[in-house]
């Protein structure tokens, strides 16, 4: 049952364009680690997929660390509040 939920979750994400299937060797790319979170009490989402872009191998950078960090937009929020 858990395996079926995992497959269903990834098929939904693939149809939505959130993830895509790739055909290359693992050492030629970066794969974000993930885990399934189960919430039996939820009426809408019983199984959720959580991606960990801050995970990294020893001596390497995480995806979060590799992304360009733009300017903080927090000061602009006070104009809208």
N, C-alpha and C positions, 0 to 999 in steps of 0.2 A: 504494500500500500504506500509506503513512504517513497519508494522508487518511482511509482506512478505519479505521485504528486510532484516530485522533482522534475520529471520529464514534462508534465503538463505545465509547470511553472515556466520552464525554459522555452517551450513551444509558444506560450503566450507572449513572452518577452521577445522572442524572435519575430513573431508576426507584428509586434508593435514597433520593431526597429530598435529595441533597447540593446539586444545582443545580436551577434551574427556568427555564423559558423565560419571558421577559418581552416585553411588547409596548408599548414606549414609546421616545421619542426618546433617543438616547445622552446628550444634555445634561441630561436629567431624571433621571438616576440615576448610579450608580457601578458600573463594571464592573471586576472584579479581573483584572489581566493574568495570563496563564498561559503555560506552555510545556510541551512534551512532553519527557520524559526517557526515553531508550531504554537498556535493559540486556539485551543479548542473552544474557548468562550467567545470568540469573535463571530459575528453574524455574517460578515462579508469576506474576510481574508483569514482562512484557517491556517494557511501555510504562506510564509513570506520568505523571500530570498534576500539575504544581507550580503553585500559585497564589501570587502575590506581593502580599499585602495591605499591604506597606510601600511600594509604588510610589505616586507622587503626581505630579500635574501642577505646573508652576511656580506658586508662590504659593498652592497648595492643601494641604490636609491629606490624609494617607493614611488608609485605613480603620483601620489599626492605631492611628494617632494619635487618631482620632475615637472609638474605643471607650472605655468607662469602665474604668479600671484598678482592680481590687479590691485588697483587702489581701493581703499576702504570706502564703502558707500554709506557707512553708518552716519556720518555727519549730515548727509542729505536727507535722512529719514525724519529729522526734526521738522523739516519743511512740510511734511505730509501729516504729521501728528497733531 
